[in-house]
Amino acid sequence: EVLDAMQDDGIEPTAKIYNALFSYLARVCARGAADLADLDEAVERMRAAEIKPDAFSFTSRMEVVATLAKQGHAGMKEGLALLQEMRREDLQPSTKFFNRLMAVAARARGGGQSKVQDGFGILQWMKSFKVTPNRVTYNALLDLCAKSARRGGAEGLQHGERVLALMAEGGIEHDGYTLTSFLQLAKNNGSKKAIA
């Protein structure tokens, strides 16, 4: 409706306007008032207007996918499709883009162990794109490991220790969230080792 009103007033939409629309869609999806079809429609209109997306367009769209994943209406399939589309556009994903993809992995329905593999796979994609993970990335991965352990992932503590080692290698200090996530992981895994 907003795009139609703008065009009626002679205002041509730009990539920034579509980016704002994608961000708005993420908030509307959180309230259950929009879905993947609404995102697809906005993307098609952007293409029809021959507006080239930028890296922020993809990050905003990934936020919509992450929001829908939380509701069970999207998953890694949609997240990876966005990454592939971004590659075709020859755009460089940001750490924020990958953090949102990590959120998709954590929120998507499915088996615990496959989610952990998805999370570590995201770290590999970041490396291939020469994108540096940050504390948010690793905390999200720890959270994903904790959820996996809660669902019976037997290797949860090992995965968590691997995440902490990667943080140390990258010179990233732990924060309260890191430690809380690791303790939750140890609890979910039934281990007293981490608490000692």
C-alpha positions as CSV (number, residue, x, y, z in Angstrom):
1,E,0.0,0.0,0.0
2,V,2.8,2.4,0.9
3,L,4.6,1.7,-2.3
4,D,1.4,2.3,-4.3
5,A,0.8,5.6,-2.5
6,M,4.3,6.7,-3.2
7,Q,4.1,5.9,-6.9
8,D,0.7,7.6,-7.1
9,D,2.5,10.7,-5.7
10,G,5.2,10.4,-8.3
11,I,7.9,9.3,-5.8
12,E,10.1,6.6,-7.2
13,P,11.2,4.0,-4.6
14,T,14.9,3.4,-4.0
15,A,16.9,0.6,-2.5
16,K,16.8,2.5,0.9
17,I,13.0,2.6,0.8
18,Y,12.8,-1.1,0.1
19,N,15.3,-1.7,2.9
20,A,13.1,0.2,5.3
21,L,10.1,-1.8,4.0
22,F,12.0,-5.1,4.7
23,S,12.9,-3.9,8.3
24,Y,9.2,-3.0,8.8
25,L,8.1,-6.4,7.5
26,A,10.3,-8.1,10.2
27,R,8.5,-6.2,12.9
28,V,5.1,-6.9,11.4
29,C,6.0,-10.6,11.1
30,A,6.9,-10.7,14.8
31,R,3.3,-9.7,15.4
32,G,2.0,-12.4,13.0
33,A,0.6,-9.9,10.6
34,A,2.9,-10.8,7.6
35,D,4.6,-13.8,6.2
36,L,7.1,-15.1,3.6
37,A,4.6,-14.3,0.8
38,D,4.7,-10.6,1.8
39,L,8.5,-10.6,1.7
40,D,8.4,-12.4,-1.7
41,E,6.0,-9.8,-3.0
42,A,8.2,-6.9,-1.9
43,V,11.2,-8.5,-3.5
44,E,9.4,-9.1,-6.7
45,R,8.3,-5.4,-6.8
46,M,11.9,-4.3,-6.2
47,R,13.0,-6.5,-9.1
48,A,10.2,-5.3,-11.3
49,A,11.2,-1.7,-10.6
50,E,14.8,-2.7,-11.6
51,I,16.2,-1.6,-8.2
52,K,19.4,-3.3,-7.4
53,P,19.5,-4.6,-3.8
54,D,22.5,-3.7,-1.6
55,A,24.0,-5.7,1.2
56,F,21.7,-4.1,3.7
57,S,18.7,-5.3,1.6
58,F,19.8,-8.9,2.2
59,T,20.5,-8.3,5.9
60,S,17.0,-6.8,6.3
61,R,15.5,-9.7,4.4
62,M,17.4,-12.2,6.6
63,E,15.8,-10.5,9.7
64,V,12.4,-11.3,8.2
65,V,13.4,-14.9,7.7
66,A,14.8,-15.1,11.3
67,T,11.6,-13.7,12.7
68,L,9.5,-16.2,10.6
69,A,11.8,-19.1,11.7
70,K,10.9,-18.3,15.3
71,Q,7.3,-18.9,14.4
72,G,8.0,-22.0,12.4
73,H,7.3,-20.4,9.1
74,A,10.8,-20.4,7.7
75,G,14.1,-22.1,8.2
76,M,17.6,-22.8,6.9
77,K,16.4,-23.4,3.4
78,E,15.2,-19.8,3.1
79,G,18.3,-18.5,4.9
80,L,20.6,-20.3,2.6
81,A,18.6,-19.2,-0.5
82,L,19.3,-15.6,0.6
83,L,23.0,-16.3,0.9
84,Q,23.1,-17.8,-2.5
85,E,21.1,-14.9,-4.0
86,M,23.6,-12.5,-2.4
87,R,26.5,-14.4,-4.0
88,R,24.8,-14.1,-7.4
89,E,24.5,-10.4,-6.9
90,D,28.2,-10.3,-6.0
91,L,27.6,-8.6,-2.7
92,Q,29.6,-9.1,0.5
93,P,27.6,-10.4,3.5
94,S,28.4,-8.7,6.8
95,T,28.8,-10.1,10.3
96,K,25.3,-8.9,11.0
97,F,24.0,-10.8,8.1
98,F,25.6,-14.0,9.3
99,N,24.5,-13.4,12.9
100,R,20.9,-13.3,11.6
101,L,21.5,-16.5,9.7
102,M,22.8,-18.0,12.9
103,A,19.5,-16.9,14.5
104,V,17.6,-18.7,11.7
105,A,19.6,-21.9,12.5
106,A,18.8,-21.5,16.2
107,R,15.1,-20.8,15.7
108,A,14.3,-23.2,12.9
109,R,12.5,-26.4,13.7
110,G,14.4,-29.6,13.4
111,G,16.9,-31.9,15.0
112,G,19.4,-30.6,17.5
113,Q,22.5,-32.0,16.1
114,S,21.8,-30.8,12.6
115,K,21.3,-27.3,14.0
116,V,24.7,-27.4,15.6
117,Q,26.2,-28.5,12.3
118,D,24.4,-25.6,10.6
119,G,25.9,-23.2,13.1
120,F,29.4,-24.4,12.6
121,G,28.7,-24.4,8.9
122,I,27.8,-20.7,9.1
123,L,31.2,-20.1,10.7
124,Q,32.8,-21.8,7.7
125,W,30.8,-19.6,5.3
126,M,31.9,-16.6,7.2
127,K,35.5,-17.7,6.8
128,S,35.0,-18.2,3.1
129,F,33.6,-14.7,2.7
130,K,36.5,-13.3,5.0
131,V,33.9,-12.1,7.5
132,T,35.0,-12.0,11.1
133,P,32.7,-13.5,13.7
134,N,32.0,-11.4,16.8
135,R,30.8,-12.1,20.3
136,V,27.2,-12.1,19.1
137,T,28.0,-14.8,16.6
138,Y,29.7,-17.0,19.2
139,N,27.0,-16.4,21.8
140,A,24.3,-17.4,19.3
141,L,26.3,-20.5,18.5
142,L,26.6,-21.4,22.2
143,D,22.9,-20.8,22.6
144,L,22.3,-23.1,19.6
145,C,24.5,-25.8,21.3
146,A,22.6,-25.4,24.5
147,K,19.3,-26.0,22.7
148,S,20.7,-29.0,21.0
149,A,21.8,-30.5,24.3
150,R,18.3,-29.9,25.7
151,R,17.0,-32.0,22.8
152,G,19.4,-34.8,23.6
153,G,22.5,-33.8,21.7
154,A,25.2,-35.8,23.4
155,E,28.2,-33.8,22.2
156,G,26.8,-30.5,23.5
157,L,29.6,-29.8,26.0
158,Q,32.3,-30.6,23.5
159,H,30.7,-28.2,21.0
160,G,30.5,-25.5,23.7
161,E,34.1,-25.9,24.6
162,R,35.0,-25.7,20.9
163,V,33.1,-22.4,20.7
164,L,34.9,-21.0,23.7
165,A,38.2,-22.0,22.2
166,L,37.3,-20.3,18.9
167,M,36.5,-17.1,20.9
168,A,39.8,-17.3,22.6
169,E,41.7,-17.8,19.3
170,G,39.9,-14.7,17.9
171,G,40.7,-12.6,21.0
172,I,37.0,-12.3,21.8
173,E,36.4,-12.0,25.6
174,H,33.4,-13.8,27.2
175,D,30.6,-11.7,28.6
176,G,27.8,-12.6,31.0
177,Y,25.7,-14.0,28.2
178,T,28.6,-16.2,27.1
179,L,29.0,-17.7,30.5
180,T,25.3,-18.1,31.1
181,S,24.8,-19.8,27.8
182,F,27.7,-22.2,28.5
183,L,26.4,-23.0,32.0
184,Q,22.9,-23.7,30.5
185,L,24.6,-25.9,27.9
186,A,26.4,-27.8,30.7
187,K,23.1,-28.2,32.6
188,N,21.2,-29.3,29.5
189,N,24.0,-31.8,28.7
190,G,23.9,-33.2,32.2
191,S,27.5,-32.3,32.9
192,K,28.9,-31.1,36.2
193,K,32.4,-30.6,34.6
194,A,31.7,-27.1,33.4
195,I,30.3,-25.9,36.7
196,A,33.4,-27.2,38.6
